[in-house]
Amino acid sequence: MMDPNFADQLWAIVRQSPLLQVALDGLAQLNLPAGYLGAGCLAQTVWNAAHGYTLTAHIKDIDLVYFDAGDLSYEGEDQVIQRAAPLFAAMPVQVDIKNQARVHLWYAAKFGQAMAPYGAIEQAVASWPTTATALAIRPVGASYDLCAPFGLDDLFSLTVRPNKRQVSQAVYEAKCERWQRCWPRLTILPW
């Protein structure tokens, strides 16, 4: 069971970040099927808060994800990216938008190993590289919907634990090397 205090604390931190607020506003305007803001930008914002940094420090990109199994074409995903471009034109970091239903079509070419298609957005989030970054959030009215298959304990205890479902050791270690430099209070667990 996920600690509801951690979930509310995450939402409060996310709402204080001007970067993530722009991302959430854009996500709402795009109205994507199973659309979420996710991954590293969320964890890094929490780590920034814990380190006393500005909430936007060290964030290189924003990940917006959605799940549309009805259109697995690159053209369909590209149309979403083109629709989103004006919404994020002033963002100081890159905004990556991916249809998680089509990741299996390009994953092997990029990372050298095949993967089965995801059946839902939750399955995609559960495969992300660490337990602390395997999370996604979206606004629902005045509240939020949170997908955090490993809970939030690692995130708020500043623990980076590998999620070996899909990521390679090399990718995990490269991420951890950068993260340790940016957020020295992180506890990085070995592969």
N, C-alpha and C positions, 0 to 999 in steps of 0.2 A: 504494500500500500504506500502510495506516495504521500509525503508530508505536505498537507495543504498549506502550511505556513511558508514552505519553500516555494510552492507554486505561486502563491500571492506575492511573495517577495520578488520572484523572477518577473512577474507581470509589472510590479511597481518599478523595478529597475528599467525594464524595457520601455515603459511609458515615459521615463525621464530622459531617455536618449534621443536627441534630435535626429540622429541618423536612422535609428530604428523606427522612429515615429513616421518619418518620410516613407520608409519602406512599407510600413503597415498601411499607411494611407494609400499608397500606390497599389498595394496588394488588394485592398478593398475596392478600388476603382476598376482593377482588372477583372474582378469577379471570376477567378479561375476555379475549376472543379478541384475540390480538396486542396485549395491553395494555402500555403503556410510560409512564414518566415522561419528559417531554420539554420541549424548547424553552428559553425564557428562564431559567427557574429553575435549570437546570443550568449554563448559561453564566454567569449572574450569581453563582452560588456559587463557580465557579472564579475569576471576576474579584474577588470578595470576598477569597478566599484570596491572590491575587496582590497585592492592595492592602493586606493586613494587617488587613482589617475582620473583624468577626464574620461567620461564614458565612451568616447570615440577613439581613444588612444590605441594604436597598433592594429586597428581593424583594417584589413586589406580589401575585403569584399563583403557583399551582402548576398545571401542565398535565398532566392524565392523558389519554392518548389510547388508543383501541382501534380495531379494524377488524372490523366485523360487517356484511358485505354481505347477510347473510340477513335483517336487520331494519333497514330504512332509515327506519322511522317515528320521528317525534319522541317518540311514546309509549314506544317501546323505549329510546331514549336517556334519557328522563326517568325510567324505571324504574331504570336504572343510577344516575342522579344521586340518586334517593331512597334507594336501597340504600346509597349511599356517604355520605350526609349524616351519619349517626351516627358513622361512622368518622373524620370530619374535623371534627366539631362544635367541638373545642377548638383547631383550627388558627388561628393569628393572621393568616393570609392566606386569600384566596379560593382554592378548589380548583375549577378548570374541568375538566369531563369532556366529551370530544367523541368521537363515533363518526366517524372520518375517512372512512368509507364513505359518509356522508350529507352531507358538507360542501358538495358541489355543489348541494344542494337549497336552501341558504340563502345561499350566498356572494354571489351577484349582488345580492340585496336589501340585504346589509350593506355590500358593498364596491364595488358599481356595475359589476361585470364578471362575465360568465359564466365558468364553468370546466367542464372535463370531469370526470367522476367519477374518483376514484383507484381503481387496481386492487389496491393493497396498502398497508399501513402505511408501507413504505419509500418509496413514491412520494409519500405525503403529507409525510413528514419532509423529503424532497428539495425540497419546494416552500416551505418555511418561509423567513421574510424575510431571514436572513443565513446565511452559511456557518458562522459560529460558533454560531448558535442552532439550526441544522438538525441536531439530535441528539436521540436518545431512548435510554433505558437501562432495563433491568429485571433484577431478580435471577433467577438460575437456579441453584438450590442454593446452594453457597457462592461461586459465581462470578457472572457477569453476561452479559447479551446487550446489545450496543451497536449502534445504528443511527446511523451518522455518515457520510452520503453524500459529504461534502466533506472528510472526515478531521478531525483535531483540531489541526492546525498553527495555523490562525487563532485558535482558541479559546485555546490556550496562549501564543501570541505577542501576545495582547490586540488582535487585528486584527478590526475589524468591516467585512465586505465584503458588499455587497448581493447577494442572490440574486434575480435579476429574473424568475424563472420565473412568479411569480404576484403578488407584492406590488407595490404602487404606490410611486412615488418619494415621495409625500407621507407614506405610512405609514412607509416606511424612515427618512425624515428626522426624523419626529416621535419615533420610537424612539431614534434616534441622539442627538438633542438631550438627551433625558432621561438616556440612558446616559452621555454625556460629563460631565454634571453629577455623576452618582453615582460614576463610575469614570474619573477624569481621565487616567489612564495609557493609556486605550484609544486606538488609532489608528483613526480613523473614515475609511474610504475613501469618496470621493464617489460618487454615483449614476452 
